[in-house]
Each structure stands twice: as C-alpha cells, then as structure tokens.
C-alpha cells in the first residue's frame, strides 16, 4: 500500500520511509492500481458456465469467484459448510471439556 499499488496515499510519505523502500530496492507506483491486475473475468465466466453456476444479477457471483476462487468453490460444493460445522463442534467440545490440547482462549 505504501508503494502506491493500492492507490494514491492521502498525503506525502516521510523521507525515512522513502529511503528505506529505495534501500530495499522497492519501486513506487503512481499509475492506475487496476492496471496491475489482469482482466480475468472472461476466464471465470467460462468456468461458471461450464459448472452451470449463475453469475448473479449484476455479476456479483462472478466477481466473488474471480476474487476468491478456492473459497467460492468450497462454498458452492458445500465443503465450507461442512468445515464450519466441524470447527464449531471442535470448539464446543473444547469449551465443555477443557482437555489437554484445547486452546483455553477460543
């Protein structure tokens, strides 16, 4: 973010930050942050069509899939729900038993 890859900062950077970045061989970016990311929506649209998934009224499902493919596939397959239920069961078990190996603060 400090290098400008997430957009223009609201103010100037301190000179020591600029020196540190240059010493580490980092380059500042002052272009359009969107140009860094490839336009892969067509790829994900094709994948969704192959899987017969809806892209959403305003392509919101398409955007979710493109931004988080692994999580979206887990959600659509039902794996995310199963994993969530297993995690909740483990935490409930630890809360009830406080057995060795169960984190005390979770």
C-alpha positions in Angstrom: 0.0 0.0 0.0 2.8 2.4 0.9 4.3 1.9 -2.5 1.1 3.1 -4.2 -0.1 -0.2 -5.6 -3.5 0.2 -3.9 -4.0 3.8 -5.0 -2.7 7.2 -4.1 -2.0 7.9 -0.5 -3.8 10.7 1.3 -0.6 12.6 2.0 3.2 12.6 1.4 5.4 9.8 2.9 8.0 10.6 5.5 11.5 10.8 4.0 12.8 7.8 6.1 10.1 5.6 4.5 11.1 6.6 1.0 14.8 6.0 1.9 14.0 2.6 3.4 12.0 1.5 0.3 14.7 2.6 -2.1 17.4 0.8 0.1 15.3 -2.4 -0.2 15.1 -2.0 -4.0 11.4 -1.3 -4.0 9.8 0.9 -6.5 7.0 3.3 -6.0 3.9 3.0 -8.3 1.9 6.1 -9.3 -0.3 4.6 -12.1 -3.8 3.2 -12.0 -3.9 0.3 -9.5 -6.3 -1.6 -11.7 -3.7 -2.0 -14.4 -1.7 -4.3 -12.1 -4.4 -6.9 -12.0 -5.3 -8.9 -15.1 -8.8 -8.8 -16.5 -9.7 -12.5 -16.0 -13.5 -12.2 -15.8 -14.0 -13.9 -19.1 -12.0 -16.9 -17.8 -14.1 -17.1 -14.7 -17.3 -16.5 -16.6 -16.4 -19.5 -18.8 -15.7 -21.7 -15.7 -19.0 -20.7 -14.2 -20.9 -21.5 -17.4 -19.1 -24.9 -17.5 -20.3 -25.6 -14.0 -23.7 -24.2 -14.7 -23.4 -21.6 -12.0 -25.3 -18.3 -12.1 -23.1 -15.2 -12.4 -25.6 -13.1 -10.4 -28.0 -10.3 -11.3 -25.1 -7.8 -11.5 -22.3 -10.3 -11.9 -21.7 -10.3 -8.2 -21.2 -14.0 -8.0 -18.8 -13.8 -10.9 -16.8 -11.1 -9.0 -16.7 -13.2 -5.9 -15.5 -16.2 -7.8 -12.8 -14.2 -9.6 -11.5 -12.7 -6.3 -11.7 -15.8 -4.1 -11.8 -18.9 -6.3 -10.9 -21.5 -3.7 -13.3 -20.2 -1.1 -16.1 -19.8 -3.7 -15.7 -23.4 -4.9 -15.7 -24.6 -1.3 -18.9 -22.6 -0.7 -20.6 -23.9 -3.9 -19.6 -27.5 -3.2 -20.8 -27.4 0.4 -17.3 -28.1 1.8 -17.2 -24.7 3.5 -20.4 -25.5 5.5 -19.1 -28.9 6.5 -15.8 -27.5 7.6 -17.5 -24.7 9.5 -19.7 -27.3 11.4 -16.6 -29.4 12.2 -14.8 -26.3 13.5 -17.8 -25.3 15.7 -18.1 -28.8 17.1 -14.4 -28.9 18.0 -14.7 -25.5 19.8 -17.8 -26.6 21.7 -16.0 -29.8 22.7 -13.0 -27.8 24.0 -15.3 -25.4 25.9 -17.1 -28.3 27.6 -14.1 -30.4 28.4 -11.1 -28.2 28.6 -9.0 -31.1 27.7 -5.3 -31.1 27.1 -4.6 -29.6 23.7 -7.7 -27.4 23.5 -6.9 -23.7 23.4 -8.1 -22.0 26.5 -8.9 -18.7 24.9 -11.0 -19.9 22.0 
